[in-house]
Amino acid sequence: MNIKSENINVTLEKNNILKGINIEVDNKEFVGIIGPNGSGKSTLLKCIYRVLKPNDGAILLDNVDIKEMSVKESSKRLAVLSQHNNYNFDFTVKDIVLMGRSPHKKFMERDNEEDYDIVNEALKKVDMFEFKDRSFQSLSGGEQQRVILARALAQQPKCLILDEPTNHLDIKYQLQLMRIVKGLGIEVIAAIHDLNIAAMYCDKIYVLKDGEIIKYGKPKDVLTKEIIKDVYEVDAEVIVNEDRVNIYYIF
């Protein structure tokens, strides 16, 4: 699926948060959005998954303006994994993942055998099938994020949006989650705060600063010491070995 943002502008409380943002994701790319806090990463993603409505511009899915789609229709194409997943009730893992089937269901339609097969397959993909009858709240943070990923996969989306989902996870679980997502073979748009993780998993990176894209391209072309200094105001040593980029911060 082809995803584009065309000249997206967002103003909140008279502050220009996004200024003419154009990005494109295609051909099963893993695309990263990086930038310091307040640069507009999450705001851009929220425009794509319809939590925020931009003041100007358009989000296109296969050249169709998302505003022309119902929320249910766009939810069949886009699924979201965010950093905040709070549930006031203690659901089982299976019940959480079944929520991902809602875009495919009619009002009050019961879950059927196909739904359960899709849920079980999603849990197997994230290695959580054996936990399906466990309480969601009894799981660790990394396990919970894998369950939420399974819920997103149960939507059977063509594109997965990651809104800084690894922020509060230990490095083991960060890498585990990103490795699973990378292996899905679908389009991914991810806001990422860890530059080394962005370098490891992204095919293309957009750099945001003060609500504008200042650079985009392959990790080795974008993650330079000059750009890191300009955007993050820190010194870094960047070592490129073929297409592999490693960043070491200098204090």
N, C-alpha and C positions, 0 to 999 in steps of 0.2 A: 504494500500500500504506500502511496505517496502522500506525505504530509507537508504542508507549507504554512508558514505564517507570512502574511503580506502586510508590511507597513503597520505593525501593531504598536499602538500608542495607549498607554494607561496613565491616567492622572488620578491620584488619591489624595484628598485633602490639600489640593492645589500643588501637590508635588508630582513632578513628571517622573514616574517610576520606570516606564519603558518608552523609548523614543525611536519609532520607526524600525521595529525589529523584523528582519526577514531571515528565516531559517528554512531549510528543506531537509527532509529525511526520506530515503528511498532505498529499495533493493536490500532490505534486511540489514540496514546499517545500525550500528550501536553508536548513537550520537550523544556526546557529553556537553552539558552547559556548565561552565565554570565561571568563577568570579567571587569577590569577597562578599561578606554579609552586606545586604542592602543594595546589591548590584542589579537585582531584578530577576534572579534565576527562578525562584518559586512563583513569582508573579507571572512570568511567561508561561510556565507549565500550567498554572491555574487557568490561564486563558485557553490553553489547548484542551484541558479536560473540563472546562465550562463551569468552574467555580467562580471565576471572574469574567465579566464582560468588558472587552477593551473599548476604550472611547472611540478609537478609529482602527481601521484595518480589518483583516479577515483571517480566519483559520480555515484551510481547505484540506479536505480528505478526499484524495483522488479527484481533485479539482472541483469538489462540491463544497460550497460554503457550509460550515458546521451549523450555522444559524438556521439553515433550511432543513436540518435533521431533527427528529425528536431526540430527547435525551436517551430513550431506550435504544434507538437506532445507533447513535454515536457510541453508546456503551457496549454494543456488540463489536465495535471496531477498536475502541480504546479502553484499556484498563489501567488503574492507577495503584501504585504502591508508594505510600507516603511514610513520613517518620512518626506520625501520631496515629495510633490505632487503639482508641479507648472504647471499651465496651462496659456498660453499666450492669449488664447481666452476664451470668457465668454460662456461656454457651460451650458445647463440646466443639472439638476441632472440626468434626464433620459438619456440624450446623453452620459454623463460620464459613466454611468453603462452599456449602450449598447456597449461601447468599449470592455467590458469583453467578448463579444460574438465573437470577431474577430478570435480566434483560431479555432472556429467551422465553419467559413465561407470560401467559395471559393472567389477568387479574384473578386471584384466588385459585389459580391452577395448581394442582398438587404436584409434588416432585414424583418423577417416574423412574423406571429402571435406567433409562438413558442418562438422566441427571446423575444418578448414583454412580454409574460407570465413569462418567466424565470427572466427577469429584474424586473417585478413587484413583484415577489415572493422574490427576493433578497432584494429589498427595504423594503418589509414587515418584513423580518428577522431582519433588522437593525433599524426598526421603523422609516423609512424615506419615506414611500410611499406617505404621504401627501405633501412631498416636491418635488415630481418628476418633476414638471414644474417650479420650482424655479431656479434662477441663482445660479450656483455653488459658484461663488465668493461672493455671498451675505450671505453665511452660516458662522457660527462660526467654529473655528478650530475643535471642537469635532464633529460637524455635518459633516464637510468635510471628516473627517477620516471615519465616518460611511458610507458615500457615496462611498469612495474608497474601503472600505470593501465590500460593495454591488457589486461594479465592479468586485472585485476578486471572489465573490461568483457566479457571472454570468458566469464565466469561467467554473463552475462546476468542480473544482479541487478535487483531492483526498488528497492533502496536501496544507496547507496554511503556508506561510513563513512570519513572522513578523520581520522586520528589524527595531527595536526600534521605533515602530510607535507612542508610547505614550509620547515620550520625551518632546514635547512642549505642552502637554495637561494638563489642571487642573486635580486634582486627581479624581473628579467626572467623567470626561470623560475617564480617564485612566481605572477606574474600570468598567465603562459601556462597553467600547470596549472589555476588556478582558473577561468580563462575556458573551458577545455575542459570542466571538470566542470559549470559553470553551464549550458552548452549541451546537456547530455545529456538533460534533460527527465525526470529521475527524482528520487526523494527523496534528499536528501543530509544527513548529520549530520556536522558538522566541528568538531573542536577547533582553535581558531585563536588564535595568540598576538598577531598583528598586528591592532590594532583598526581601522585604516583598511581593511585587506583584508576584515575582517569586515563593515564598513559598506558596502563596495562590492558584495559578493556575497550576503550573507545576506538572506533574507526575514524571518527571525525569529531572535532571539538570546536565549539563556539565560545569565545571569551567575552564576558559582559563586564563593563565598567560604567558605573553611573547611568545604568539603563540603556547603554548603547553597545552594539557589537563592535569591538575594536580589532578582532582577528578571528579567522576561522580556517580550518584545514586539518591535516593529519597531526597527530600528537607531536611528532618530531619537528614539525614546522611551526607549531603554536607554542609549545612549552619550552621557550627559550629563556635564558637568564634575563634578557632585556625585558621581555613581556612580564615575567614574574616580578621583576623589580617595579615596573610601571604599575601593574595591577594590584599587587599585594604589598608593595613597599618593603620587601625583604630581599636580601641577597641570596643567591643560590648557585650551586654548581650543577650543571646539566650534562649528563653523560649519555650519548647516543651510540648504541651498538646495533648497527643495521636499523631495524624499525623499533627497537626497544629503547625506551627513555627512562632514565633514573634521575631523580632530583634529590639533591642534598642541600639542606639549608645551612647558611653560614651565619653564625652569630658572633 
